[in-house]
Amino acid sequence: MNIVSLDFEGVLIPEIWVGVARKTGIEELKRTTRDEPDYRKLMEFRMDILRRNNLRLSDIQDVISTLSPLEGAADFLYEVESLAEVVILSDTFVEFARPLLEKLGYPFMLCNSLIVDDDGFIKDIVMRQEDGKRKAVEAFRSLNCRVFSSGDSYNDLSMIDAADVGVLFRPPENIVKERPDLKVFVDYPSFLEEIRRFVG
């Protein structure tokens, strides 16, 4: 069995936190996993900013409701699903992802969740498991599945390295420079062809 594991933000949908930054005018929220390898450190940074600016989960969800998949992403995903089993491996949160998953036809996703206090502020994060993307890929391979993985950020590299074939999709220049061993794709047609080659 062939499995294609894809990151969510930056591969299929816009970066959620960049959208929140644009809506609120808080430039610091544009910092993403493209910039910061330590995800927990990044989320603590974000939660502190949200509380200081009196922003609740509902405020973020309001922004998310206005976002759409990246242009061509839904058609790309439909084509990939005709070739192999697809799983979205993301460090986002179920409380963020649902409206966007609906716009993509509800693909299967493994992600994290949030702890929200009585006032609606994000209090903490619950990681499904540490380095969950890599461990998911390793688990699929232990079931005798062949895995193709792709993402765009630091937190995708371990799952890319754990896969039978791993590539980058629209990564920032800093990651391209740090990982010259990985193929880079910047458009869905060429990306789809690479997946077709993998499936054979």
GIGI-V137365 format. One record per pair of residues at least 4 apart in sequence whose ideal C-beta (glycine too) atoms are under 8 Angstrom apart, sorted by sequence separation. I is the first residue (numbers start at 1). J is the second residue. D is the distance in Angstrom with one decimal. If there is no record, write none. Layout:
i:I j:J d:D
i:I j:J d:D
This chain:
i:7 j:11 d:4.6
i:8 j:12 d:5.7
i:9 j:13 d:5.7
i:10 j:14 d:7.8
i:14 j:18 d:6.6
i:15 j:19 d:6.9
i:16 j:20 d:6.5
i:17 j:21 d:6.3
i:18 j:22 d:6.6
i:19 j:23 d:6.3
i:20 j:24 d:6.0
i:21 j:25 d:7.7
i:31 j:35 d:5.1
i:32 j:36 d:7.3
i:33 j:37 d:7.4
i:38 j:42 d:6.4
i:39 j:43 d:6.3
i:40 j:44 d:6.4
i:41 j:45 d:6.4
i:42 j:46 d:6.5
i:43 j:47 d:6.2
i:44 j:48 d:6.4
i:45 j:49 d:6.7
i:46 j:50 d:6.3
i:47 j:51 d:6.4
i:48 j:52 d:6.3
i:49 j:53 d:6.1
i:51 j:55 d:7.7
i:55 j:59 d:4.6
i:56 j:60 d:7.7
i:57 j:61 d:6.2
i:58 j:62 d:6.4
i:59 j:63 d:7.1
i:60 j:64 d:6.3
i:61 j:65 d:6.4
i:62 j:66 d:7.5
i:63 j:67 d:7.1
i:69 j:73 d:4.0
i:72 j:76 d:5.6
i:73 j:77 d:6.1
i:74 j:78 d:6.5
i:75 j:79 d:6.6
i:76 j:80 d:6.4
i:77 j:81 d:6.2
i:78 j:82 d:6.9
i:79 j:83 d:6.9
i:80 j:84 d:6.6
i:92 j:96 d:5.1
i:93 j:97 d:6.7
i:94 j:98 d:6.6
i:96 j:100 d:7.7
i:97 j:101 d:5.4
i:98 j:102 d:6.6
i:99 j:103 d:7.1
i:100 j:104 d:6.7
i:102 j:106 d:6.4
i:116 j:120 d:6.2
i:117 j:121 d:5.2
i:128 j:132 d:4.7
i:131 j:135 d:5.9
i:132 j:136 d:6.0
i:133 j:137 d:6.7
i:134 j:138 d:6.3
i:135 j:139 d:6.2
i:136 j:140 d:6.5
i:137 j:141 d:6.4
i:138 j:142 d:6.3
i:139 j:143 d:6.8
i:141 j:145 d:6.2
i:151 j:155 d:7.5
i:152 j:156 d:6.5
i:156 j:160 d:5.7
i:157 j:161 d:6.1
i:158 j:162 d:6.2
i:159 j:163 d:6.5
i:162 j:166 d:7.6
i:171 j:175 d:4.3
i:172 j:176 d:7.3
i:173 j:177 d:6.2
i:174 j:178 d:6.4
i:175 j:179 d:5.9
i:176 j:180 d:7.3
i:186 j:190 d:7.6
i:187 j:191 d:6.7
i:188 j:192 d:5.9
i:189 j:193 d:6.6
i:190 j:194 d:6.7
i:191 j:195 d:6.8
i:192 j:196 d:6.4
i:193 j:197 d:6.6
i:194 j:198 d:6.6
i:195 j:199 d:6.4
i:6 j:11 d:5.3
i:7 j:12 d:7.9
i:8 j:13 d:6.0
i:9 j:14 d:7.1
i:10 j:15 d:5.9
i:14 j:19 d:5.9
i:21 j:26 d:5.6
i:24 j:29 d:6.9
i:31 j:36 d:6.0
i:36 j:41 d:6.4
i:50 j:55 d:4.3
i:55 j:60 d:7.0
i:69 j:74 d:5.3
i:81 j:86 d:5.2
i:92 j:97 d:5.4
i:101 j:106 d:5.3
i:116 j:121 d:6.9
i:127 j:132 d:6.6
i:140 j:145 d:4.4
i:141 j:146 d:7.8
i:151 j:156 d:2.5
i:161 j:166 d:6.2
i:171 j:176 d:5.6
i:185 j:190 d:5.3
i:6 j:12 d:6.6
i:9 j:15 d:5.0
i:20 j:26 d:7.6
i:21 j:27 d:6.2
i:33 j:39 d:6.3
i:36 j:42 d:4.4
i:49 j:55 d:7.9
i:50 j:56 d:7.6
i:80 j:86 d:5.5
i:101 j:107 d:6.6
i:116 j:122 d:5.9
i:117 j:123 d:4.5
i:129 j:135 d:5.9
i:141 j:147 d:5.7
i:150 j:156 d:7.5
i:151 j:157 d:7.7
i:160 j:166 d:3.2
i:185 j:191 d:4.2
i:9 j:16 d:6.0
i:21 j:28 d:7.5
i:90 j:97 d:7.0
i:115 j:122 d:7.5
i:116 j:123 d:6.2
i:140 j:147 d:5.1
i:149 j:156 d:7.5
i:159 j:166 d:7.3
i:160 j:167 d:7.1
i:168 j:175 d:6.7
i:21 j:29 d:3.8
i:101 j:109 d:6.3
i:114 j:122 d:5.4
i:115 j:123 d:4.7
i:151 j:159 d:6.9
i:160 j:168 d:7.2
i:168 j:176 d:7.1
i:176 j:184 d:5.9
i:20 j:29 d:5.3
i:21 j:30 d:4.4
i:33 j:42 d:6.6
i:36 j:45 d:7.7
i:77 j:86 d:6.9
i:114 j:123 d:8.0
i:115 j:124 d:4.3
i:151 j:160 d:6.3
i:185 j:194 d:6.3
i:32 j:42 d:7.5
i:50 j:60 d:7.7
i:114 j:124 d:7.5
i:115 j:125 d:7.1
i:137 j:147 d:5.2
i:149 j:159 d:4.8
i:150 j:160 d:6.9
i:18 j:29 d:7.6
i:31 j:42 d:6.7
i:114 j:125 d:6.0
i:115 j:126 d:6.3
i:149 j:160 d:5.0
i:168 j:179 d:7.1
i:183 j:194 d:7.1
i:17 j:29 d:5.2
i:18 j:30 d:5.3
i:97 j:109 d:6.2
i:113 j:125 d:7.5
i:114 j:126 d:7.1
i:137 j:149 d:5.8
i:156 j:168 d:7.9
i:17 j:30 d:7.0
i:88 j:101 d:8.0
i:112 j:125 d:6.0
i:113 j:126 d:4.7
i:149 j:162 d:7.2
i:171 j:184 d:6.4
i:17 j:31 d:7.6
i:18 j:32 d:6.7
i:31 j:45 d:7.0
i:97 j:111 d:5.9
i:112 j:126 d:6.1
i:149 j:163 d:3.7
i:168 j:182 d:5.1
i:17 j:32 d:5.9
i:31 j:46 d:8.0
i:112 j:127 d:5.2
i:113 j:128 d:7.8
i:147 j:162 d:7.7
i:148 j:163 d:6.1
i:167 j:182 d:6.1
i:168 j:183 d:7.0
i:169 j:184 d:7.8
i:170 j:185 d:7.5
i:112 j:128 d:5.4
i:133 j:149 d:8.0
i:147 j:163 d:4.4
i:148 j:164 d:6.7
i:149 j:165 d:7.5
i:150 j:166 d:6.8
i:152 j:168 d:6.3
i:166 j:182 d:6.7
i:167 j:183 d:4.5
i:168 j:184 d:4.8
i:169 j:185 d:5.2
i:170 j:186 d:5.5
i:15 j:32 d:5.4
i:28 j:45 d:7.7
i:29 j:46 d:6.5
i:94 j:111 d:5.8
i:111 j:128 d:6.9
i:147 j:164 d:5.4
i:148 j:165 d:4.9
i:149 j:166 d:4.6
i:150 j:167 d:5.0
i:151 j:168 d:7.1
i:152 j:169 d:5.6
i:167 j:184 d:7.1
i:168 j:185 d:7.1
i:169 j:186 d:7.6
i:93 j:111 d:6.2
i:94 j:112 d:7.4
i:95 j:113 d:6.8
i:110 j:128 d:6.3
i:133 j:151 d:7.8
i:146 j:164 d:5.0
i:147 j:165 d:7.8
i:148 j:166 d:7.4
i:149 j:167 d:7.9
i:150 j:168 d:6.8
i:151 j:169 d:6.9
i:152 j:170 d:5.3
i:153 j:171 d:7.2
i:157 j:175 d:7.7
i:167 j:185 d:6.1
i:88 j:107 d:5.5
i:90 j:109 d:6.2
i:92 j:111 d:5.2
i:93 j:112 d:5.2
i:94 j:113 d:5.2
i:95 j:114 d:5.1
i:148 j:167 d:7.9
i:150 j:169 d:4.9
i:152 j:171 d:4.6
i:153 j:172 d:7.9
i:29 j:49 d:6.1
i:87 j:107 d:7.7
i:88 j:108 d:6.8
i:89 j:109 d:7.7
i:90 j:110 d:7.4
i:91 j:111 d:6.9
i:92 j:112 d:7.1
i:93 j:113 d:5.7
i:112 j:132 d:7.7
i:152 j:172 d:7.4
i:28 j:49 d:5.6
i:86 j:107 d:5.7
i:87 j:108 d:5.2
i:88 j:109 d:4.0
i:89 j:110 d:5.6
i:90 j:111 d:4.5
i:91 j:112 d:6.1
i:93 j:114 d:5.0
i:95 j:116 d:7.7
i:141 j:162 d:7.4
i:154 j:175 d:6.8
i:10 j:32 d:8.0
i:86 j:108 d:6.9
i:87 j:109 d:7.2
i:88 j:110 d:7.3
i:89 j:111 d:7.9
i:110 j:132 d:6.8
i:133 j:155 d:6.9
i:137 j:159 d:4.7
i:141 j:163 d:7.8
i:153 j:175 d:7.1
i:157 j:179 d:6.9
i:160 j:182 d:6.7
i:169 j:191 d:5.9
i:9 j:32 d:7.6
i:26 j:49 d:6.3
i:87 j:110 d:6.5
i:88 j:111 d:7.6
i:133 j:156 d:6.6
i:136 j:159 d:7.1
i:141 j:164 d:7.2
i:152 j:175 d:7.5
i:10 j:34 d:7.3
i:134 j:158 d:3.8
i:138 j:162 d:5.4
i:167 j:191 d:7.8
i:133 j:158 d:6.3
i:134 j:159 d:5.0
i:137 j:162 d:4.3
i:81 j:107 d:7.2
i:110 j:136 d:5.8
i:133 j:159 d:3.7
i:137 j:163 d:5.3
i:26 j:53 d:6.2
i:77 j:104 d:5.8
i:78 j:105 d:7.2
i:131 j:158 d:5.8
i:134 j:161 d:7.6
i:167 j:194 d:6.3
i:77 j:105 d:7.2
i:134 j:162 d:4.8
i:17 j:46 d:6.7
i:24 j:53 d:6.9
i:74 j:103 d:7.1
i:74 j:104 d:5.7
i:77 j:107 d:6.3
i:24 j:55 d:6.7
i:69 j:100 d:6.9
i:73 j:104 d:7.0
i:74 j:105 d:7.1
i:64 j:96 d:5.7
i:93 j:125 d:7.1
i:67 j:100 d:6.4
i:165 j:198 d:5.2
i:61 j:95 d:7.1
i:65 j:99 d:5.6
i:69 j:103 d:5.5
i:164 j:198 d:7.7
i:20 j:55 d:8.0
i:24 j:59 d:7.8
i:61 j:96 d:7.2
i:64 j:99 d:5.9
i:68 j:103 d:6.2
i:69 j:104 d:5.7
i:150 j:185 d:7.7
i:60 j:96 d:6.9
i:64 j:100 d:6.7
i:91 j:127 d:7.9
i:57 j:95 d:6.4
i:61 j:99 d:7.8
i:20 j:59 d:8.0
i:20 j:60 d:5.6
i:23 j:63 d:4.8
i:91 j:132 d:7.7
i:150 j:191 d:7.4
i:91 j:133 d:7.4
i:20 j:63 d:5.0
i:23 j:66 d:8.0
i:89 j:132 d:7.3
i:16 j:60 d:7.5
i:19 j:63 d:5.2
i:89 j:133 d:4.4
i:19 j:64 d:7.3
i:16 j:63 d:7.5
i:19 j:66 d:7.6
i:89 j:136 d:5.5
i:148 j:195 d:6.0
i:16 j:64 d:6.0
i:19 j:67 d:5.6
i:89 j:137 d:7.5
i:87 j:136 d:7.2
i:148 j:198 d:4.6
i:16 j:67 d:7.0
i:39 j:91 d:5.4
i:146 j:198 d:7.6
i:14 j:67 d:5.7
i:87 j:140 d:7.8
i:13 j:67 d:6.5
i:14 j:68 d:8.0
i:13 j:68 d:7.8
i:13 j:69 d:5.3
i:14 j:70 d:6.4
i:12 j:69 d:5.8
i:13 j:70 d:6.2
i:57 j:114 d:6.8
i:12 j:70 d:6.3
i:33 j:91 d:6.9
i:11 j:70 d:7.9
i:57 j:116 d:5.3
i:13 j:73 d:6.9
i:85 j:145 d:7.9
i:89 j:149 d:7.7
i:12 j:73 d:4.5
i:11 j:73 d:7.8
i:58 j:120 d:5.8
i:89 j:151 d:8.0
i:56 j:119 d:7.2
i:57 j:120 d:5.6
i:12 j:76 d:7.9
i:56 j:120 d:3.8
i:57 j:121 d:7.3
i:84 j:148 d:7.4
i:91 j:155 d:5.5
i:12 j:77 d:6.5
i:56 j:121 d:5.6
i:57 j:122 d:5.6
i:56 j:122 d:7.8
i:51 j:121 d:5.7
i:89 j:159 d:6.0
i:50 j:121 d:6.9
i:50 j:122 d:6.1
i:6 j:80 d:7.9
i:47 j:122 d:5.3
i:4 j:80 d:5.5
i:12 j:88 d:7.3
i:16 j:92 d:6.6
i:47 j:123 d:7.7
i:47 j:124 d:7.7
i:4 j:83 d:7.6
i:4 j:84 d:4.9
i:6 j:86 d:6.8
i:8 j:88 d:5.2
i:16 j:96 d:5.8
i:2 j:83 d:7.4
i:3 j:84 d:6.2
i:4 j:85 d:7.2
i:5 j:86 d:7.8
i:6 j:87 d:7.6
i:7 j:88 d:7.6
i:8 j:89 d:8.0
i:9 j:90 d:6.9
i:2 j:84 d:4.0
i:3 j:85 d:4.9
i:4 j:86 d:5.0
i:5 j:87 d:5.1
i:6 j:88 d:5.6
i:7 j:89 d:6.7
i:8 j:90 d:3.8
i:43 j:125 d:5.2
i:1 j:84 d:7.9
i:2 j:85 d:6.9
i:3 j:86 d:7.5
i:4 j:87 d:7.6
i:5 j:88 d:7.6
i:6 j:89 d:7.2
i:7 j:90 d:6.2
i:9 j:92 d:6.2
i:1 j:85 d:6.4
i:3 j:87 d:6.3
i:5 j:89 d:5.0
i:8 j:92 d:5.7
i:40 j:125 d:7.3
i:13 j:100 d:5.1
i:40 j:127 d:7.6
i:39 j:127 d:7.9
i:8 j:97 d:6.9
i:13 j:104 d:7.8
i:8 j:100 d:7.8
i:12 j:104 d:6.4
i:8 j:109 d:7.0
i:8 j:111 d:7.5
i:84 j:195 d:7.3
i:76 j:188 d:4.1
i:80 j:192 d:6.8
i:83 j:195 d:6.3
i:75 j:188 d:7.6
i:79 j:192 d:5.7
i:83 j:196 d:6.5
i:73 j:188 d:7.3
i:76 j:191 d:7.1
i:80 j:195 d:5.9
i:84 j:199 d:5.6
i:39 j:155 d:5.4
i:72 j:188 d:4.7
i:76 j:192 d:6.1
i:83 j:199 d:4.9
i:37 j:154 d:4.0
i:34 j:152 d:6.8
i:36 j:154 d:7.3
i:37 j:155 d:7.1
i:34 j:153 d:4.8
i:33 j:153 d:3.9
i:34 j:154 d:7.1
i:32 j:153 d:6.8
i:33 j:154 d:5.4
i:33 j:155 d:4.5
i:33 j:156 d:7.9
i:7 j:133 d:7.9
i:5 j:133 d:7.5
i:5 j:136 d:6.9
i:5 j:137 d:5.9
i:5 j:140 d:7.5
i:3 j:140 d:5.1
i:34 j:171 d:7.4
i:35 j:172 d:8.0
i:34 j:172 d:4.6
i:11 j:150 d:6.6
i:11 j:151 d:6.2
i:34 j:174 d:7.6
i:10 j:151 d:7.4
i:11 j:152 d:6.0
i:34 j:175 d:7.1
i:1 j:143 d:7.9
i:3 j:145 d:4.9
i:5 j:147 d:6.1
i:10 j:152 d:4.0
i:1 j:144 d:7.6
i:2 j:145 d:7.1
i:3 j:146 d:7.1
i:4 j:147 d:7.8
i:5 j:148 d:7.2
i:6 j:149 d:7.6
i:7 j:150 d:6.8
i:10 j:153 d:6.4
i:1 j:145 d:4.7
i:2 j:146 d:5.1
i:3 j:147 d:4.9
i:4 j:148 d:4.8
i:5 j:149 d:4.6
i:6 j:150 d:5.7
i:7 j:151 d:3.3
i:1 j:146 d:7.2
i:2 j:147 d:7.9
i:3 j:148 d:7.3
i:4 j:149 d:7.8
i:5 j:150 d:7.6
i:6 j:151 d:7.2
i:7 j:152 d:6.2
i:2 j:148 d:7.1
i:4 j:150 d:7.8
i:7 j:153 d:7.0
i:7 j:156 d:5.0
i:5 j:159 d:6.3
i:5 j:163 d:7.0
i:11 j:169 d:5.1
i:10 j:169 d:7.6
i:11 j:170 d:7.3
i:10 j:170 d:6.3
i:7 j:169 d:7.7
i:4 j:195 d:6.0
i:4 j:198 d:7.9
i:2 j:198 d:7.0
i:2 j:199 d:5.2
